[in-house]
Amino acid sequence: MASQEGKQAEPFADIFNEDEAEKSFLLSKPTCLLILGKPGSGKKTLARKLAQIWKCIFIEALEVIQTNIQEETEYGLKCQELLLKGQSISEELVTEMILKKIESPEVTHFGYVLSGFPSLSEEYMTVSQQIEKIKYLKLKPDFLINIKCSDFDLCHRISGQRQHPESGQVYQRNQWDPNVIEKCKKEKDQHEEENEEEDEKNEEDDEEQEEEEVNKKPLMTSEVLHQLVQRPEDILENVEERVGLYKDIMLHPLDDLMAEQDCEYLIELDGNQQPDDLLVVNKNHVCCFYCFNKQDELLRVLSSFKLIAPRYRWRRSRWGQACPVALKEGDIVMGNPDLAVSFLGKMYVLSSPEALKKFMLNPRPYLLPPMPIPPCKVLVFGPPFSGRTTICNLIAHKYKGKV
């Protein structure tokens, strides 16, 4: 009783020790985001950029199909077989691949950014059924990001897109239309004249940013300009039809989904802005409400010039040089220093490339209790001079135990 009263008398004592804090993090849910919006509003572009910034897994139908084909999974072989026959990949197969990806080990650890689901196609499931799937996911989306854009602006923008057949590069109207290019140039010159009074430092920064923007845009030569074609899905009538279909079958179910979402975790963005501007707005908004604390220090290769802070020494994990993946499997294997990684400021040494891959996909199962797996205890008995000592030594040597 006296010891308990003594502990209670310290109001500023930290009640969480290091092990409990680490366990709390390992049990925490990764951040998951769902991108919503009309067809062609820029969901995929924003989702890809967010996944790169937050180190989440980007999940989208085409991306999932390509990944499965490259990795030659069971789903990938089915897709390849259908494509070689000239058939389209069914919605059922695509949906299964998306849901399987959401349940994968790397997504369980890093989280995801989901785009294009629910889809307009109701060949396999209706929009309401797809939304129900999202609601009952094991990893539910924490943030709903809705890109809003008027029908007129969206149809005008998409109908102005042109594609280069050989490279597949898509160009916006302000990249190929001479009238629009000239108008943008005049506005830019006018803007520069208005800012002539700014100091030289700001002017130099603006010039550097303009050079970077020019370098990012693909060069538009006259040869490329004459080769540009308009895709069938970019024809104005087809765009209007898709937008109308979205409003008829998807808008109301999505409104209900967003109405159920906590307003703090519902982000609505202006679809007329550039993708980089949307990314900055979204990143700042998300940082206000959620802590993405797993990204910067995650699994960095240990070296003397990549310390967390000056004079900071990496700490050993409780397993020392033993491989945590092998410990989880009930074996004691010393790790290879070349396969060392860091997680939450501690060193973990893996024993093989396969173990390293498993640990990097999702380190949580190898750190949460029970770890390590309780050791196996063997009792050897028999009559005198029957070889008990010999068999004990052989078993201990084989399974790295102690006699």
Stockholm file with secondary structure:
# STOCKHOLM 1.0

chainA/1-403         MASQEGKQAEPFADIFNEDEAEKSFLLSKPTCLLILGKPGSGKKTLARKLAQIWKCIFIEALEVIQTNIQEETEYGLKCQELLLKGQSISEELVTEMILKKIESPEVTHFGYVLSGFPSLSEEYMTVSQQIEKIKYLKLKPDFLINIKCSDFDLCHRISGQRQHPESGQVYQRNQWDPNVIEKCKKEKDQHEEENEEEDEKNEEDDEEQEEEEVNKKPLMTSEVLHQLVQRPEDILENVEERVGLYKDIMLHPLDDLMAEQDCEYLIELDGNQQPDDLLVVNKNHVCCFYCFNKQDELLRVLSSFKLIAPRYRWRRSRWGQACPVALKEGDIVMGNPDLAVSFLGKMYVLSSPEALKKFMLNPRPYLLPPMPIPPCKVLVFGPPFSGRTTICNLIAHKYKGKV
#=GR chainA/1-403 SS CHHHHHHHTCTTSCCCCHHHHHHHHHTSCCCEEEEEESTTSSHHHHHHHHHHHHTCEEECHHHHHHHHHHHTCHHHHHHHHHHHTTCCCCHHHHHHHHHHHHTSHHHHHHCEEEESCSCSCCSSSCHHHHHHHHHTCSSCCSEEEEEECCHHHHHHHHHTCEECTTTCCEECHHHHCHHHHHHHHHHHHHHHHHTTTSCHHHHHHHHHHHHHHHHHSCCCCHHHHHHCBCCGGGSHHHHHHHHHHHHHHTHHHHHHHHHHSCGGGEEEEETTSCHHHHHHHHHHHHHHHCCCTTSTTSSCBCCTTCCSSTTCCCEECTTTTBCHHHHHTTCCCBCCGGGEEEETTEEEECSSHHHHHHHHHCCGGGTSSSCSCCCCCCCCCCSTTSSHHHHHHHHHHHHTCCC
#=GC SS_cons         CHHHHHHHTCTTSCCCCHHHHHHHHHTSCCCEEEEEESTTSSHHHHHHHHHHHHTCEEECHHHHHHHHHHHTCHHHHHHHHHHHTTCCCCHHHHHHHHHHHHTSHHHHHHCEEEESCSCSCCSSSCHHHHHHHHHTCSSCCSEEEEEECCHHHHHHHHHTCEECTTTCCEECHHHHCHHHHHHHHHHHHHHHHHTTTSCHHHHHHHHHHHHHHHHHSCCCCHHHHHHCBCCGGGSHHHHHHHHHHHHHHTHHHHHHHHHHSCGGGEEEEETTSCHHHHHHHHHHHHHHHCCCTTSTTSSCBCCTTCCSSTTCCCEECTTTTBCHHHHHTTCCCBCCGGGEEEETTEEEECSSHHHHHHHHHCCGGGTSSSCSCCCCCCCCCCSTTSSHHHHHHHHHHHHTCCC
//
